[in-house]
Amino acid sequence: MKIALPYGREKLCLEVEDARVRGVLLSRIEQYDPGLSQEELVERALQNPLGSKPLCELARGKKCVTIIASDHTRPVPSKLLMPPLLREIRKGSPSAQITILIATGCHRETTKQELIEKFGDEIVSQERIVVHDCDDENQLVSLGTLPSGGECRVNRAAAEAELLVAEGFIEPHFFAGFSGGRKSVLPGVASRQSVLANHCAEFIADPFSRQGSLENNPIHRDMLWAAGAAGLDFILNVVLNGAKHVISAFAGDSVQAHEAGCRFLDGQCGVSPAPADIVFTTNGGYPLDQNIYQAVKGMTAAEASVKQGGVIVMLAKSNDGHGGSAFLREMTASNDLDALMRGILSRGRNETRPDQWQAQIFIRVLQRARVVYLSDADDELVKSLHMIPAHSLPQALSLAEGLLGKKDASVTVIPDGVSVIVR
């Protein structure tokens, strides 16, 4: 069997004997044919908003408008989404002062070149773009107290807008249930302290804080509250296939449109596990596999299918390295994974440390299976993060077999670990 696996901007081919393969877990998104072009899907969504007036009507009389846009770590096709959003706003309010606010969350600042790649030269040169900084006190405004007990502080450009709009995409999310919608506000344009309270150890450990789960999810509850407090008026969210093409679009009320998108995605992405000794997975290639931090997401899909004590082979180019110094510190504080987990779980909601949630989930994965990490990252870095480095698929398979002590170990393949919900 030959299976193509995304890696950066290319694909690598895994070859493994048919008899060893327990399953290839793919979302049905890859077979879904919307019958319309990407542009037509977006246009249809904007002209038929869910639970809301059309955006041009919402914009009438509004002078101060903010559009929250995703950052460089997300594959949102902003070149496709931003022009019609700008058009509809200016149709309703030709003189509106529009700010495009880049939702970096707690990520690094998006560079100008990354903005150009995302939006194109014209938008970058002609529109006002502000990159959110979660630590810049001058940018932040308090909106009250989150259900988690933390203070909800968000970017002033979002809080003070007369009309707040967000673009984004919906995919399974490893602890918020799904991305998109309310997530543009928290963590997208929130303060670091607000993100920390929302991502506390108690909430991450909650059994409802999993892929595909919104009901009773405490993290989702916080995010909904923040979006409501900020006054998120209108969203345009899309669903993408493995080629990063739009296959469905949802626009309108930030709750109703998002829930409709989640229902659609749930129907396409749910798969049954195929328990195996070795599970190959990826982060779907560029841009989601630029660092080890983000690659934890793809590992959680494999976690749900690998046998206890098995091996996960994770493909992620990781040309940006670890992806977060706080994450690195959490993971390298001890060689004892159980001790690391006990330390994280002992912290209260307001004692959350930056990126401890990613470490908490990563440790949970490592407690279930060893991880062979195929990447361009430095071998010593990979080893310091409790993984085994590899640089080719044959080498990764050989290492996994060696760890298990058997050449005929069963194999499951998840070509895109962030696109499926392994039930």
Helices and strands as residue ranges (DSSP letters): E 2-7, E 10-15, G 18-20, E 21-24, G 28-31, H 38-47, H 55-58, E 64-70, H 78-92, E 97-103, H 112-119, H 121-126, E 128-131, G 137-139, E 140-145, E 151-155, H 156-159, E 163-169, E 172-173, E 177-178, G 181-184, H 192-198, H 201-205, H 218-230, E 232-240, E 246-252, H 256-269, E 270-271, E 276-282, H 292-303, E 306-315, H 325-332, H 337-345, G 349-351, H 356-368, E 370-374, H 379-384, E 388-390, H 393-404, E 411-414, E 421-422
